[in-house]
Amino acid sequence: MTTERIVGIGAGAKELATEDMTLNIGPQHPSTHGVLRLRLTLDGERISAAEPIVGYMHRGAEKLFEVRDFRQIIVLANRHDWLSAFSSELGVVLAVERMLGMEVPVRAVWTRTLLAELNRVLNHLMFLGSYPLEVGAITPIFYAFREREALQRVMEEISGGRMHYMFNRVGGLKEELPAGWTARARSTVSEVRARMGDIDDLIMGNEIFRARTRGVGVLTQEQILQYGVSGPIARASGVDFDLRRDEPYLAYGDLDVRVVTRTEGDCLARFECLLDQVHASLDLADACLDRLAELPPGPINQRLPKVLKVPEGHTYAWTENPLGINGYYLVSHGEKTPWRMKLRSASFNNIQVLTELLPGNLVADMIAILGSMFFVVGDIDK
């Protein structure tokens, strides 16, 4: 679109034909959080239109589900959000167990809840460290990775994996907990909680960080609801909804789930929600460890037939993943493979709101806004 403007001051000012610029951010990998592409229309330094373009990482996971049995699909499910692998596995096995009418041993229920919260902390610590990099703060990521490494050791000991844990199974968990593991997990949770103040002081006490994020990228509740945005991003805009409290699954119904919210809806509020959620999740982890200590010895999984077939029918299971609501729609024709498994991933919905969020902002603020959306591109493209 070509527009005519008057430039210069006073007599003799001449009209200059100007044209909006179209700028592509991405899709080269280092440009953003994965291979996302943003097509921006710029009026000088200000964004007038934005279009997120996805699909560069598409693996066709939903189609691959159809040719793998109900044990094998877990390995596909835990890879779309590689920062929340345990939680992503969880949604699949919950859907299958619901179709089977299977009751999972109580020790498996509480252990799953514990590991889901530890995985949530690991996810949030990654963004708490990497987001300040977007606005020029280098040091916080070293503090965040110090805490991540402590928790990663706990998760690695129990599952053998550092990112893709593959510890969930239909009917429970892969195997019994190692001897002394709960004591080491409790000690690690205590250490991480004691040192979270370092990250809090380092970032939240930084005037430059607060100036770059306060009042920037404000999301309204109306926009949240229109686009199906969920998780910490939605709660930062005052949407007080969390499946763990409002539609409890696993052992959340027996826990006091503290839902962290803010009302400002800006970049700073989203970051504060993430930071406070770490403390809330560490409290839930302690509560799970207390309950596991009280439980008598017992099985941690169900014995399954060699060939697992799910009865004909369909179901929908959803979980409060670290980045928001994940949904799993399972359709079975009574075979050993799903007829259809549809994933509703949190990041896909969350990123669509950039179309309304970015216009009107400066290009420099776009970097701060993009980082505050806390997305994983694999979770968008599946």
Residue, then its C-alpha position, 0 to 999 in steps of 0.5 A: m500500500t502506498t501512502e503520501r506524506i508531507v515531510g520537512i518543516g515550513a515552506g518548501a516541504k515536499e510530499l514523499a511517497t512511502e511504502d510499508m515494509t514487509l519483514n520476515i523474522g525467521p524461519q532460520h533456527p536462531s532467529t526465534h524459539g525454534v523455526l517459527r516464521l513471523r511475517l511483519t508489516l512495518d510502518g517505520e519502526r512500528i508493526s502494523a500487521a503480523e502473521p505467524i507462519v508455522g509448519y516448518m517442524h511438522r513431523g506428522a505425529e498424529k498420522l504416525f500414531e495410527v500405525r503404532d500400538f498404544r505402547q509405542i505412541i508414548v515415544l511420539a507424544n513426549r517429543h512435541d514439547w521437549l521441555s514438558a516430555f513427562s507431562s505430554e506422555l501423561g495425557v496419552v496414557l490417561a486417555v488410553e486408561r480411561m478407554l480401558g476403564m483401568e484403575v492405576p495403583v495409588r503409588a503410581v498416581w502420586t508418583r506421576t503427580l510428583l514427576a509432573e510437578l518436577n517437570r513443570v519446574l524444569n520447563h519454567l526454569m528454562f524460560l526464566g533463564s532464557y527470557p531475560l536473554e531477549v532483553g539483554a540480561i545474560t547472567p540469569i540463565f546460569y542461575a536457572f540452569r544450576e537449578r535445572e541440573a539439580l532437578q535433572r539429576v533426580m529425573e535422570e536417576i528415575s527414568g534414565g532420560r534427561m529430556h525424553y523420559m519415557f517413564n509413563r506406561v499404560g497402567g502406571l509407571k515403567e518400574e519401581l522407584p530406586a532405593g532412597w530416591t524419594a529422600r534425594a528428591r526431597s533434598t533437591v526440592s529443598e535446595v532449589r527452593a532455597r536458591m530460587g531467591d537468587i533468581d528472583d532478586l537478580i531479575m525482579g530487582n533489575e530496573i532495566f528488565r522491569a522497564r522493558t517488560r512493564g506495560v508491553g504486550v498487554l493481552t486482554q481477557e477477551q483476546i485470551l478467550q477468543y483464541g483459546v490461550s491457556g496456561p501461565i499466559a492466560r492467568a497473567s491476564g486474570v483468567d483464573f483457570d487451572l485444570r489441576r484445581d478445576e477439573p482435577y486428575l491424578a492426585y490433584g483433587d487431594l492437594d491444595v493447588r495454588v493457582v498463580t494469577r495476575t491482572e496486568g496481562d503484560c510481559l512482566a506479569r507473564f514472567e511473574c506468573l512463571l516465577d511464582q508457579v515454580h514456588a507453587s509447584l515445589d510445594l506440591a512436590d513436597a506434598c506428594l513426597d509426604r504422601l508417598a512416605e505414608l503409603p504402604p509398599g505396593p505395585i506401581n503399574q498394572r500387568l498388561p496383555k502382550v498385545l494391548k487392544v483398546p475397546e471401540g469408542h472414543t474419549y477426550a483427556w486433557t491435562e494442565n501442561p506447563l505451557g497450558i492445556n493439552g488435549y488428547y482425543l482418542v478414537s479406537h476401532g478395537e485394534k492395537t493401534p489408535w484409529r485417530m489420536k488428535l492433539r490439542s497442544a497449548s503452544f499452537n493456540n497461544i501463538q495465534v494471538l500474536t496476530e492481534l498482540l503485535p500490531g501497534n508495537l515497536v519492532a524492538d518490543m516484539i522481541a520482548i513480547l515473543g519471548s514472553m509467550f513461552f512457546v515451544v515450536g514443536d508443540i505448535d507443529k507436532 
